[in-house]
Amino acid sequence: MSSENGHGAPAAEREQGSPQLRLGGMALRNGLLIHGPSSWAAAARGSDGEIRVASGPKPVLAPVLAARVPVLRGPLRLAEAFAVIPLVRLRLPSARLPFED
């Protein structure tokens, strides 16, 4: 699906030089957590109804090792994504994980 203004254009029609931004995230019981290549951000609704927001740099685990050993790159990136969760809980105490009651 393509349009004259470029919205909705397939990937093949997008500008060749623009890098693709990769984001990940998860739903919290009372909010949302998003993480990108170098940082994370979270928003959670507190018990008083107010929405609180926190963000910070994403931890980087063994960047030299990940660059040298390709088979370790995936597991290290996954570990970096999981390492964000304690940071969210520290900076945003009102955040509740999906499995928390």
N, C-alpha and C positions, 0 to 999 in steps of 0.2 A: 504494500500500500504506500503510494507516494503522493506527495502534493507539491504544488508550486512553491510553497514557502519552506519546504524541506522537513516539516514536521511529519513524523511517522515514516520517514525514509528508511528503507532496508539498510542493513549494515554495509552492503556492497556500495551503496550510493553515498555513504557518509564521507566526510573529508578524510583523506588518506593519512594526514599527519597528526590527527588528534588521538591521543592515547585514551584507551578505555579505562575508566575508573571502576575499580572493583570494590564493592561494599558487601559486608556481611552483617548479620545481626540476629536478634532474637526478641521475641515478645516476652516481656516481664509480666508478672501477675497484675501489676498496676502501672505498666508503662512500656518503654521500648529501649532497647540497646542497639546501637549501630556502631560498627567499627570498619575503618578503612585501612589502607596500607600503613599509615603512620600514627593514627589517632583514633579515639573512640568518643562517643557521646551517648548520654542516656537521659531520659526524662521519666519521672515517676510521679504519680499523684499521691500525696500524703493523706493521712487519715483526716486532716482538716479540709481536704478538697483542693488544696493548693498544688500546682504542678511545680516540681523542682527539677532543675537541670544541672548536669555536671558533665565535664569532659576532661580529657587529658591525653598525653602521649601514650601510644601503645608500646608495651615492652617488646624489645627485640632480643631474641635468644640466639646466640651464636651466629651472627650474620656472616662471618668469614667461613665457618664450617658449612653453612647452608649454600654458600656460593661455590665452594669447592666440591662438595659431595651432593650431587643432585638428588639422590635417593632419600636424603635426610631433609630436603627442602619442605616437602609436604608435611611430615610429622612435626617439624619445628614451627611451621606456620599455624598448624592446628594447636600446638601448645601455646603459641602467642595469643591466639584467639581465646583460649580458656583462661589464660593469665589475666585477661581483662576483667573477668567476673569479680575477683576479690577487690580490684581497684574500684569498680563500680560500687560495691558494698561499702567501701571506706569513704568514698566521696559523696555517696548518695544513700544514706542509711535508710531512707524510706523505701528504696527499691526492694521488691520481693520477687524472687525467682519463681518460675512456674511450679516447681515441685514443693515450695514452701507453703505451710498452712498457717 
